[in-house]
Amino acid sequence: MKALITNELFSDFIECRYRGYLKILGASEPKSHLLEVSARPSEGYHSQAREYLLRAYRDAGKRGVH
C-alpha cells in the first residue's frame, strides 16, 4: 500500500510515530477537549483583529489615505 505523505502526516509522524502510523492506516483520533477549549480564544482573537483591521481600513478610506 502506497500512501501520499502530506505535510500533516509528516508533522504527526515527527510528533509521534504511532500517530503517523495510525493515520496511514486510516484511523481517526478523537478530538481533544483541550484543543476545543484552546481554539475558542483564538477564534475570538481572530474575529476581533479582523474587525479592527476592517474598521481601520474603512477609516483610512474616509480620510483619503491609502
C-alpha distances in whole Angstrom, upper triangle without the diagonal:
4,7,10,12,16,19,19,16,17,20,19,18,21,23,21,18,18,18,15,13,14,13,10,10,12,15,18,21,25,27,29,33,34,32,33,37,36,35,38,41,38,38,42,42,41,43,46,45,44,47,49,48,49,52,53,52,54,57,56,56,60,61,60,58,55
4,7,9,13,16,16,14,15,18,18,16,19,22,20,17,18,17,14,13,14,13,9,11,13,16,19,21,25,27,29,33,33,31,32,36,35,33,37,39,36,37,40,40,38,41,44,43,42,45,47,45,46,50,50,49,51,54,53,54,57,58,57,55,52
4,6,9,13,13,10,12,15,14,13,17,19,18,15,16,15,11,11,12,10,7,9,10,14,16,18,22,23,26,29,30,27,29,32,31,30,33,35,33,33,37,37,35,37,40,39,38,41,43,42,42,46,46,45,48,51,50,50,53,55,54,52,49
4,6,10,11,9,10,13,14,13,16,18,18,16,17,16,12,13,14,11,9,12,12,15,17,19,22,23,26,29,29,26,28,31,30,28,32,33,31,31,34,34,32,34,37,36,35,39,40,39,39,43,43,42,44,47,47,47,50,52,50,48,45
4,7,8,6,6,10,11,10,12,15,15,13,15,14,10,11,13,10,9,13,13,15,16,18,21,22,24,27,27,24,26,29,28,26,30,31,28,29,33,32,30,33,36,34,34,37,39,37,38,42,42,41,43,46,45,46,49,50,49,47,44
4,5,5,6,8,10,11,12,14,15,15,16,14,11,13,14,11,10,14,14,16,16,17,20,20,22,25,25,22,24,27,25,23,27,28,25,26,29,29,27,29,32,30,30,33,35,33,34,38,38,37,40,42,42,42,45,47,46,43,40
4,6,5,6,9,10,11,12,14,14,16,14,11,14,15,12,13,16,16,17,17,17,20,20,21,24,23,20,22,25,22,21,25,26,22,23,27,26,24,27,29,28,27,31,32,31,32,35,35,35,37,40,39,40,43,44,43,41,38
4,5,5,6,9,10,11,12,13,14,11,9,12,13,10,11,14,13,14,13,14,16,16,17,20,20,16,19,21,20,18,22,23,20,21,25,24,23,25,28,27,27,30,31,30,32,35,35,35,37,40,39,40,43,45,44,42,39
4,5,5,6,9,10,10,10,11,9,6,9,10,7,8,11,11,12,12,13,16,17,18,22,21,18,21,24,22,21,25,26,24,24,28,28,26,29,32,31,30,34,35,34,35,39,39,38,41,44,43,44,47,48,48,45,42
4,5,5,6,9,10,9,12,10,7,10,12,10,10,14,15,16,16,16,19,19,20,24,22,20,23,25,23,22,26,27,25,26,29,29,27,30,33,31,31,35,36,34,36,39,39,39,42,44,43,44,47,48,48,45,42
4,5,5,6,9,10,12,10,8,12,13,11,13,16,16,16,16,15,18,17,18,21,19,17,20,22,20,19,23,24,21,23,26,25,24,27,30,28,29,32,33,32,34,37,37,37,39,42,41,42,45,46,46,43,40
4,5,5,6,7,9,6,5,9,10,9,11,13,13,13,12,12,14,15,15,19,17,15,18,21,19,19,23,24,22,23,27,26,25,28,31,30,30,33,34,34,36,38,39,39,41,43,43,44,47,48,48,46,43
4,5,5,4,7,6,4,7,10,9,10,13,14,14,14,14,17,18,18,22,21,19,22,24,23,22,26,27,25,27,30,30,29,32,34,33,34,37,38,37,39,42,42,42,45,47,46,48,51,52,51,49,46
4,6,6,10,9,8,11,13,13,14,17,18,17,17,16,19,19,19,22,21,19,22,24,22,22,26,27,25,27,30,29,28,31,33,32,33,36,37,36,38,41,41,41,44,46,45,47,50,50,50,47,44
4,7,9,8,8,12,13,13,15,17,18,17,16,14,17,17,16,19,17,16,19,21,19,20,23,24,22,25,28,27,26,30,32,30,32,35,35,35,37,40,40,40,43,45,45,46,49,50,50,47,44
4,5,5,7,9,10,11,13,15,16,14,14,13,16,16,16,19,18,17,20,22,21,22,25,26,25,27,30,29,29,32,34,33,34,38,38,38,40,43,43,43,46,48,48,49,52,53,53,50,48
4,5,5,6,9,10,11,13,14,14,15,14,17,19,19,22,21,20,23,26,24,25,28,30,28,30,33,33,32,35,37,36,37,40,41,41,43,45,46,46,48,50,50,52,54,55,55,53,50
4,5,5,6,9,10,11,12,11,12,12,15,17,17,21,20,19,22,25,24,25,28,30,28,30,33,33,33,35,38,37,38,41,42,42,44,46,47,47,50,52,52,53,56,57,57,54,52
4,5,5,6,9,10,11,9,9,9,12,14,14,18,18,16,19,22,21,21,25,27,25,26,30,30,29,32,34,34,34,38,39,38,40,43,44,44,46,48,48,49,52,53,53,51,48
4,5,5,6,9,10,10,11,11,15,16,17,21,20,19,21,24,23,23,26,28,26,27,31,31,30,32,35,34,35,38,39,38,40,43,43,43,46,48,48,49,52,53,53,50,48
4,5,5,6,9,9,11,12,16,18,19,23,23,21,24,27,26,26,29,31,30,31,34,34,33,36,39,38,38,41,43,42,43,46,47,47,49,52,52,52,55,57,56,54,51
4,5,5,6,5,8,9,12,15,17,20,21,19,22,25,24,24,27,30,28,29,32,33,32,34,37,37,37,40,42,41,42,45,46,46,48,51,51,52,54,56,56,54,51
4,5,5,5,7,8,12,14,16,20,20,18,20,24,23,22,26,28,26,27,30,31,30,32,35,34,34,37,39,38,39,43,43,43,45,48,48,48,51,53,53,51,48
4,5,8,10,12,16,18,20,24,24,22,24,27,27,26,29,31,29,30,33,34,32,35,38,37,37,40,42,41,42,45,46,45,47,50,50,50,53,55,54,52,49
4,6,9,12,15,18,20,24,25,23,25,28,28,27,30,33,31,31,35,36,34,36,40,39,39,42,44,43,44,47,48,48,50,52,53,53,56,58,57,55,52
4,6,10,13,15,18,22,23,21,22,26,26,25,28,30,29,29,32,33,32,34,37,37,36,39,41,41,41,44,46,45,47,50,50,50,53,55,55,53,50
4,7,10,13,15,19,20,19,20,23,24,23,26,29,27,28,31,32,31,33,36,36,36,39,41,40,41,44,45,45,47,50,50,51,53,55,55,53,51
4,7,9,12,15,17,15,16,20,20,20,22,25,24,24,27,29,28,29,33,33,33,35,37,37,38,41,42,42,44,46,47,48,50,52,52,50,48
4,6,9,12,14,12,14,17,18,17,20,23,22,22,26,27,26,28,31,31,31,34,36,36,37,40,41,41,43,46,46,47,50,51,52,50,47
4,6,9,11,11,11,14,16,16,18,21,21,21,24,25,25,27,29,30,30,33,35,35,36,39,40,41,42,44,46,46,49,50,51,49,47
4,6,9,7,8,11,12,12,14,17,17,17,20,22,22,23,26,27,27,29,31,32,33,35,37,37,39,41,42,43,45,47,48,46,44
4,5,5,7,9,10,11,13,16,16,17,19,21,21,23,25,26,27,29,31,32,33,35,37,37,39,41,42,43,45,47,48,46,44
4,5,5,6,9,10,11,14,15,16,18,19,20,22,24,25,26,28,30,31,32,34,35,37,38,40,41,43,44,46,47,45,44
4,5,5,6,8,10,12,13,15,16,18,19,21,22,23,25,27,28,29,31,33,34,35,37,38,40,41,43,44,46,44,42
4,6,5,6,9,11,11,12,15,16,16,18,20,21,22,24,26,27,28,30,32,33,34,36,37,39,41,42,43,41,39
4,6,5,7,10,10,11,13,15,16,17,19,20,21,23,25,26,27,29,31,32,33,35,36,38,39,41,42,40,39
4,5,6,8,9,11,12,14,15,16,18,19,21,22,24,25,27,28,30,31,33,34,36,37,39,40,42,40,39
4,6,6,7,9,11,12,13,15,16,17,19,21,22,23,25,27,28,29,31,32,34,35,37,39,40,38,36
4,6,5,6,9,10,11,12,14,15,16,18,20,21,23,24,26,27,29,30,31,33,35,36,37,35,34
4,5,5,6,9,10,11,13,14,16,17,19,20,21,23,25,26,27,29,30,32,33,35,36,35,33
4,5,5,6,9,10,11,12,14,15,16,18,20,21,22,24,26,27,28,30,32,33,34,33,32
4,5,5,6,9,10,10,12,14,15,16,18,20,21,22,24,26,27,28,30,32,33,31,29
4,5,5,6,9,10,11,12,14,15,17,18,20,21,23,24,26,27,29,30,32,30,29
4,5,5,6,9,10,11,12,14,15,17,18,20,21,22,24,26,27,29,30,29,28
4,5,5,6,8,10,10,12,14,15,16,18,20,21,22,24,26,27,28,27,26
4,5,5,6,9,10,10,12,14,15,16,18,20,21,22,24,26,27,25,23
4,5,5,6,9,10,11,12,14,15,17,18,20,21,23,25,26,24,23
4,5,5,6,9,10,11,12,14,15,16,18,20,21,23,24,23,22
4,5,5,6,9,10,11,12,14,15,16,18,20,21,22,21,20
4,5,5,6,9,10,11,12,14,15,16,18,20,21,19,18
4,6,5,6,9,10,11,12,14,15,17,18,20,19,18
4,6,5,6,9,10,10,12,14,15,17,18,17,17
4,5,5,6,9,10,10,12,14,15,16,15,14
4,5,5,6,9,10,11,12,14,15,14,13
4,5,5,6,9,10,11,12,14,14,14
4,5,5,6,9,10,11,12,11,11
4,5,5,6,9,10,10,9,9
4,5,5,6,9,10,10,10
4,5,5,6,9,9,10
4,5,5,6,5,7
4,5,5,6,7
4,5,8,10
4,6,9
4,7
4
